[in-house]
Amino acid sequence: MVDFGHLACIRQNPDTFAPGGVRHLILEVVAYAADEAECNNGGCCVVTLHPDGSVSVADDGRGTDTRFDEHGRVVKKPVMASKDLRFFDHPDAQLLSDGHPRRGMSVVAALSEWLVHTNRRHNGSWTQRYEHGAPVTDLVPIDDDSTTGTVVHFLPEEPVRVASGDLIPFAMPWRCLSVEVDDRRAG
């Protein structure tokens, strides 16, 4: 399910939903990796700053909840293209380490030119591409490599002006998650 009104609202108010810009978007994704780490009694993620201005966050969790419907089609939670009711505009939403409330993955997707979500679970692996928050592909099966976890790779609409050393302290509140930063940008 795509909530176009929700995505448009985010795009019209980026400073409200992602104060601090790209840094907040990265924290939104790392927060999901931390959720997975809590469920698994520990985990790790790698934040990669790519030369093309994109960012990826890869974790070793269970992967996004994906199920099969009654016709055998893959269905996953619509967290990229609709409100995450646990956080978005919730008065008790978790504060991220930048001091701003957690809103959910739809903020990252809406404020990115593109986002590719790759999901590996024990029952299969899939990828899906979004542009400005809306899916532009269906879930596409990919080869199983016997691992689990999620990779969220996105190109923020604003340039990434985050120093790699500035990201690790922001991830410190999540004690069960170790965070590595791989800065592949030149210079």
Secondary structure, DSSP 8 states (H G I E B T S, - for coil): ---HHHHHHHHH-HHHHSTTTHHHHHHHHHHHHHHHHHHTT-EEEEEEE-TTS-EEEEE-SS-S-EEE-TTS-EEE--TTTS--TTTTT-TT--B-TTSSB---HHHHHHTEEEEEEEEEETTEEEEEEEETTEESS--EE----S--EEEEEEEESS-----HHHHHHHHTT-TTEEEEEEE-S--
